[in-house]
Amino acid sequence: MAALTLLPMSIIDLDLRVATFDCYGTLVDWEGGAAGFLYQLALEHGDASLVPGRDLRDRWEAIQFDLLAGPWRPYREILAESLATLCAERGWPYRAHDGEALLRSMRSWGPFPDTRPALLQAHAAGLRLAIVSNTDNDIMAHTLRQLDLPFEAVITAQDAGAYKPADAVFEHALGRLGEPPERIIHVAFGFKYDIGPAQRHGLRTAWVNRHVEAAPGIERPDFEWRDLWGLAVLAGGPGPLADQSPGTRSDTDPAMSTTSTSPVASRPKETTDAPVSMSGSGARRPASTAPASIDQIIPEQ
């Protein structure tokens, strides 16, 4: 009996046109930014029972998750109330300027090292890029400057009038993107915010599991990656070793650091003088590498 052979998958095999992303924690180092801010706040208040910043962040995120389940209100209000609740639990006096400081800090958080090169490879291979994020347009405008990537669309909770994991967010995103859900892959770190809702709406999903953790829910994403190089490889990009000299080794080699629940391998790279993207009919056409301006993506309020 002949051995069963699994063929490599690519965006062509899957007929994928768009990659959407959760932003904070997937593209931007939300965990490090929030943990650092909260630990500094603990030091300012002279907390006698200091715990690691990640513990403060995890508790703050749990408080925030409960608040996001309520009616929509501006994210800056969610930030302030969740921080005030954490302060009360820790015995810190909450000051109004603490909430403003958290807002300013979030505007400045930067991308993970793999974010820009991996997404640029995926875009050059033909994927359109979009963000679906639980934030306000004001915060996102600053984040887009930090990312400096060619996003075609950015959908925020402010746009949708709801926060993930509410279905209204993905319904709004699908209306904006103009593609059937099976041609979209949603890439996310936030398992409980993103994977289940995206699957309910028919999108393919990829969980960016940077900490090699057990899945926190019953959902099973189509792909599981350690970083965003998994998307670049799926798209047919050369991956993180493209710019290294022969004989060097990278700890982000996708063969070592990227796993998936479906077979993933790169396809032969096509020769072209310009990056390519998918047209509505599936044909490949030249695409601009220049990102849309922030004013084009985030409407003025």
Secondary structure, DSSP 8 states (H G I E B T S, - for coil): ----------HHHHT--EEEE--BTTTB-HHHHHHHHHHHHHHHTT-SS---HHHHHHHHHHHHHHHHTSS---HHHHHHHHHHHHHHHHT----HHHHHHHHHHHHH--B-TTHHHHHHHHHHTT-EEEEEESS-HHHHHHHHHHH---EEEEEEHHHHTS-TTSHHHHHHHHHHH-S-GGGEEEEES-IIIIIHHHHHTT-EEEEE-TT----SSS---SEEESSTHHHHHHHT---TTTTS-TT---TT-HHHH---SS----------SS-EEE-TTS-EEE---S---HHHHS---
